[in-house]
Amino acid sequence: MRTIIISLFLMLFAVSCNHVSRSHSSHSSIVILYDNDVHCAIEGYAKMAGLRDSIADTAYVAMVSSGDYLQGSTVGAISTGGFIADIMRCMHYDAVSLGNHEFDYGMPRQLELLQSFNAPVVCANLTDMQGKCVYSPYTICSLGNRKVAFVGVVTEESEGNTPYSFVSGGHQVYTLNGDKMVQLVQQSVNEARAQDCDYVIVLSHLGEEPVNDYLTSHDLVAATTGIDVVLDAHTHSVVLCDTVMNAAGQPVYISQTGTKFAHVGQLVISPKGDFRFELIPSETITYSNAAVANITDSIQTLVNDLTGKTAFHSEYDFTIYDADGGRKVRKAETNAGDLASDAVRYVMESDFGFNNGGSFRGELKAGDVTFNQIINMLPYDNRVVKIEATGATVVEMLKQCVQHLPEENGEFPQVSGLRCKVKVVKNGENVVSAVEVLQPDGSYSPIDPAATYTIGTTDYCAYKGGFHNTLIECPVIQSSSVVYRDVISEYVNKAFDGQIPPQYAQPQGRITIIR
């Protein structure tokens, strides 16, 4: 059904979806439109394509993406990225790089989807184990009488977070070459310069903030030469233009648009070679490409038809963000985390229920909650499992997963069936204490390091790279085909007759953070 509907729209609007080709003088500016971390916010694509069309009469235009487009909401989840590929084929990007979430569905699915994009996919550091690049390291666009090279690079964090995408048959097949990333990018930049490129732009999915010693875009710039601009991603930062000095002491400009089409980035390169950056709020863009709009509208209608049914009712919002827009679910207990972890513990009939903060991507608003909203909150295809672990293993997991505090981290645990305290130590190791287990009568007792407990969690957290692999050696005593988001509706309807009870109005004090 999905394929038939989308194919019809593609055939109907293929002509108007083609690049707008114009004749310009050599004195025309170059305009590069860029996005990052769209995470399935598909309503922004028609605006971005419409903006490109509006500029094409007066300037040479290229359009690029710095990754994280396949996953992030219902649209990606129910089609395993297929709906996004349908849209990307119509967008006609000039270059697309990879984000860490392009690996969520596994490499075979990634390759299938990206090969259908009708756009150059670039990544300098994704190779097979013999060093052969999976995609082209860079692509060169001729814009008037000038040439612009786009080099792609993606964080090695992807390899740690989705290790299943890099192995096959128990053997590692692909690598992101963390130890050679700078070298591979520099090699691509040098090759592009050797082909008389006027400008080299890196489409980077490295981010602005250091996490677990992974390379940032600032680190990359400081260690290389020959890059003019980095269009960044991964940290969802809003950065109009940072200036960072490269290894030769020359300025390089870094920009990032935020996430979910909060802005469309616009880089103007004047005929004299001057750079000007602008972040255009999507809500202010009045242009729209009719072909792309028809594709996205048809997809949204189909998604609503499939997932618009009410799952349960709530008088309370379930939040994952703090008042400043930070991802609270990655650094503190939330009522959304309480609900999801209680649900997996209930359905799996386990002592504990655990979810990682990075698996939450949206919020539930008070009122009738639809399946669509639940999928937007928990969009991944993680399956629930039950494992066994000693108390000592549980404590070690908690310890490892709070060491980033007070900063955000996707492995921060949302928990059910226990409570604990976390002391944040400045310039030292954070301390986990007072770990206690919930008893049937509602009281708590200290966890026994030698005792064996059962844990309801996701396959990702158990053995696919989540929780820093602290549970990977734990035996799996029950697998399932149930996706982690689906247990919430089952829990609320069976335990509370479809009405969220008052205890979920606020976080329940399971993780007390002491600063």
N, C-alpha and C positions, 0 to 999 in steps of 0.2 A: 504493500500500500504506500509506504513512504517513498519508495523508489519511483513508483508510477507517478505520484503527485508531483514530486520535485522535478522529475524528468520532463513532464509536460511544461512546467514553468520555464525550465531551461531552454526548451525548444522554442517557446513562444517569444522569449525575450533575449535570445542569443545575440541578435543583431545589435540591439541597443546596449548590450553589455560589453561590447568590444571597446578597446581603448579609443579615446577621442584623439584623433591625430590632427595636428594643426601645423601651419607653417609659421616659423618665427625667424626673426633676424638673429644674427650672432650676438646682438646686444641684449637679448632677452634674459631675464633671470631664470635660475633653476629653482623650483619649489619641490621640496620633498615632504610629503605628508607621512606621518608615522604614528603607529599605535603600539601598545604593549599591554600584556596581561588583561586582555579583553574578557577572558573567562566566560565565554558564551553570552555576553551582553549583546545579543545580535541586533537589537534595534539601532545600534550606532553605525552599523556597516553602510546602510543606505545614505546616511548623512556624510560619512567620510567619502564615499564614492561620488556623491553629489557635489561636495566641495572640490574634489579633483576636477570634475567636469566643468565647474564654474571658472576654474583657474586656467584651464587648458587653452583658452583663446589668447592669453597674454603672456604665458610663461611655459617653459618646459617642465613637465610635472612627472614625478615618480612617487610611488606609494609603497611603503614597506611596513613590515611588522616584526617586532622583536620577541615574539613567542608567547606561549600560554593562551591559546585560543581554543583548543579541543575540549577542555574540561572546565567545569565550574558551575554548571546549573543543569536543570532538567533537560534542556535542549541537547547538551552533550551527553548526559548520562543515559537517556533512553535510546539513543542512537549510536552509542559508543563512538561519538565523534562524527558520525555520518552526516548529520544535518549541517554541521560546521563545514565539512568538505563541500557540500552542495553550495553553500554561500561563497566560500573562498574561490571556487571555480569561476564564479561570476564577478568577483572583485578585480581580477587581473592585477594582482600585486606585481611589482617589479622585483621584489626580493622578500623572502620570508625566512626567518631564522627559527630555531627551536627553543621552546621553554621546557622547564623540568616536567610540566604536566603533559607534554606531548608523549611522554613515556608511560603514562598511566595505564593505557590499554595494552601495553606490550609492543615490542618492536614489529612483529608481523602486521599488526593493525596500523601502527604508525606509518609503516612503509606503504601500505595499501592506500591509506587516506592521503598522505602527502604527495604521492605520485599522481593523484587526480586533481591537484590544485591548479594546474595550468599556470604555474608561477615557479620561478627558480627558488629552490630551497637551499639555504647555505648554512654550513656548519664546519668550521675548520678542525674541531677537536673530537668529533664522533667518528671513530674508525673501527674496523674489525681488528682482530688480534694480530694480523699481519701488517697493520698500519695503513690499510687502504681506507680512504674516506668513504663514508656511506653516502654523503651528499657532497656537492661541490663546495669547496671551502669558501668561494666567493663568486660573485657574478659582476659583470661590468655592463653598465648602462650608458649608451651614448645619448646625451641630451644636448642637442644642437651640435656645436663643434667642441664640446667638452665631454670628458668621460668620467663617470663616477663609479667607483668600485664599492660593493657592499660585501663585507666579510662577516660571517656568522660565528658566534661562540656561545656555548651554553654551560651553565654551572656544573661542576662535577658532583654537586649535591644530588643531582638526579640519579647518579649511580648508587649512592648510598640509600636514597629513599625508595627507589623502585628497582632493586637488584634483579628482580625477575625479568626485567626487560633486557638485561645484558647477558643472560645465560640461556643455554638450550641444551637439553640432555645432560644436565649436571656440569656442563663446561661453559666457561666464559667465552662469549662470542664477540661482544662489543665492549668498547671502553671509551671513556671521555678524556683519557690522557691527562689527568690532573697534574702530573709531574712535568708534562711537556706542553701544557696549554699555551703559555706565553710564547714558547718557541714556534708552535704551529700557527698561531695568529701572526707572529712576526714574519714567518715564511710567506704566508698568504699576502700580507701587506707588501712585502718586497716584490713578490711576483706581479701584483697589481701595478705597483709603481714602475716596474720594468716594462709594462705594456702602455706606458705613457698616460696613466690615469691622472687626471687633474686633482681629484679628491678621493680620499679613502674614508669610508664611513663604516664603523663596526656596529652591527646589530647584535647587541650584547644582552644575554640573559644571565648576568652575573650579579647585578644589584649594587646598591650604595653602601650596604651595611655588612661588616665582617661577621660571618656566622661559622663557628667551628673551623676557623682558619681557612675557609674556602676563599678563593681569589675573588676580589671585587673589581668593578670596572676601574676604580681609582688605582688599584694595584696593577691592573693590566696596562693602563696608560703610563704609569711611572716606570714600567719595565720595558717599554717598547718605543719605537720611533716610526714616523711615517703615517700615523693616524691623524686625521683632521677632526673627526667628530665621533662620539660614541652615543648611539641612541639606545638607551639602557632599559632594563626591565628587571623583573623578579621581586624587588622589594616594594612594589606598588607605591613608590615615592613620587611626589609631584616636584619635579626639578626643572625649572625653566632653562637654566644654563649654568652649570658649574664649570670652572676653569681649573684644569689640572695640568701640571707640567710633566712632559714626557721625559724619557731617559736622556734626551739631548737638551733639556731645559726649555723646550718650546711648548706653547700653550695648546691644549686639546680641550674641546668643549664636550660636556656630557649633559644630556637631557633625558627626562623620563616623564611620562604623561599621567601617572597614577594607575588606575585600574578600572575595568568595566566601562571604558569610553567616557570617563569623567571629562577627559579632554582629547582632542585630536591635536597632535603635534604638527607644527609647520616650521620647517627650516627653509629660509630663503637664502640662496647664494647669488649675490649680485654679479653682474658681468665683470666687476673688478675683483671678485673673489671674496667679498665681505660676507660674513655669516650673520643672520638675524633669526632668532628663535621666537616662537609664539606658541603658547598652549591655549587652544581655543575651546572653551567649554562647549560640550556637545549640545547642551540645552539651548545654546544661542545659534546653532547652525540651522539655517532655514532651507538649505539646499537638500535635495534628495535625488538619488538615482532610481528611476522608476523600476528598472529591471531587478535591482538588488532588493528594493522595497517589496516587490511582489514575492520574491523568494522568501524573505524573512517573515513577511506577513503570513504566507501560507504555512510555513513551518510553525509559527507561533499558534496559529489556529489549530493545526493538527495536534500540537503538544497539549493545548488546553482541552481539546476534545478527549484526549487519552487520559489526562491526569487531573481534570478539573473537579472531580467528585470530592465531596467533603469526607475527610477521614475521622475528624473528631472536633469538639468545640473547646475553646479555651477563653477564659476571661483575662488571661495574662499574656504579655509579650514574652517570647523566649529570645534572649539577646546573646550575641557573641561579641559585640563591640562595646567599647567604653564611650564616655561622653565626648571624647576627642576624636573618635573614629578609629582608635587603635584596636587591634584584634585581642580583646580581653581573653577570649577563649584559649589563647596561646600563652597566657601568663597568669591566669587565675581561674578559680572555679566559676562557672556560670550556671544559670538555671537550665539553659539548653543542654549543657554537658551533663547535669544531673539527670535530666529526663532521658537522654539517649543512653546513658550508662545504666540507669535503673532498668530501662527496657531490655537491654541485652542480658542483664543479670536475671531478670524475670523470665524471659523466654528460654534462656539456656539453663535455668535452674541451677545457678552457680553461686559460689560464695561472694565473688566480686564481679563487677562489671567495669570494663575499662574502654575508653575511646581516646584517641589522640586529638589534641586541639586543632591540628591542621586539617582534620577531616570535616570540620564544620566550615561552611562557606556562605551561609545566609541565616536569616532570622525568621521566626514565626511571629506574626502579628496576632493580637487578640481577635477572637471571632471564630467563624467557621474555618478550620484549617484544612486545606485541600492537599491531596497527594502531591500536586505540583509544588506546593510550598515546602513540603517535607523533603522532596528530592532536591530542591534548590538549597536547602540547609545542609543536606548530606548527599552530595551528588555522585560520590564514587561508587564503584562496583565491588566494594569490600564485602566479603561474606562473613557471617558470624560463625565462630567456632568456640569450643570449650576446651581449655587446656588445664593441666595440673602444674602447680608450682609450689615450692616451699615458701614459707614465710620470709626466709632470708632473701629469696629471689625477688619477691614482691617489694621488699624494702629497698633492695639494690636498684630495681627498676625505678621506683619513685625517686631515689637519690640521683640517678643518672639523668632523669627527665626534668629535673628542676634546676640543674646547674646553670642554665642560661639566665635565670632570673636576676635582675628585674626585667630583662629584655624578653621579647617575644620569641617563641620557638614552637614549631608545629608538633613537637613530641611532648609538650606539656600534657599531663594526664588529666582527663575528666573521669571521675571515679564514682563507684557505687559499692556499698557494703563495707567501706572502711573510712576512717578519717585520720588525719595526721597534721603535724605542724612543720612548717618550713621556715627556717631562719636564713634570711638573705645576708650573706657576709661580704662586705666590701673588700675587694682585692683578695678574696679567699674562697674556700669551697663552701657552698651552701649546705646547711645541715638539716636533715630530715629527722624528726623525733616524734614521740608519742603516737606511733602507728597503732591504731586500734581497729578491731574487727566488730562489725555490727552483729548482734545476737538476735535470735528470734523474738525476744521480748522487747526489742528496741534499745537495749543497753549496749555498751561497748566494753570490750575487754582487750588487753594487750595482745598484739599478734605474736604467735609462737614461731620463732625462726626455724624450728625443726619440723613443724607440722606441715602437712600437705593441704593445699587449698585448691578449689576449682575457680577458674576465671572464665567468664564470658567476655569475648572481645572479637576483634575482626582478624581475618587471616593476615591482613597487612601488619597489624600490631603484633601478632603471634610469631610470624615467620617470614614476612616479606619485607623486612627492613624497618618497621615501626618500632618506637620505643628504644631506639638505638640498639636494636637486636638483643635486648636484655632477656627476652622471653624465647629466643630462637631454639634453645635446647629443651624447652618444656614439652612433654608429650601431649599430643593432641588426642583427646578422648572422644571428641564428637565434632565432625565436620558437618557442614550444611550448605545448601544452595541459596539460603535466605540472605538477602542483602541487608546491611546494617540499618538502613533507613526504614525498612519494612517492619522491623520489630516494634517501632514506636507506636504505630497504629494498633498493632495487636495488643500491646501492653495497655494502652489507654482504654481501649474498648473492652478488654477482658477484665482488667483490674478496677476500672473506674467507670464502666458503662458509658464510655465515650465522652466524659466530661473531666477536664483537667482539674484536680483538687487544689485547694489553696496552698499546700506546702510547696508548690512549684512557682509561686509568685516571685520568689527570690532565691538565690543560691542558699544551700542548706548548711553551710559551715563545715564542709567535709575537708577542705584544705585551708588551713589558717596560715597566712603568710605574715611573718614577723620581720619588720625592717628595722 
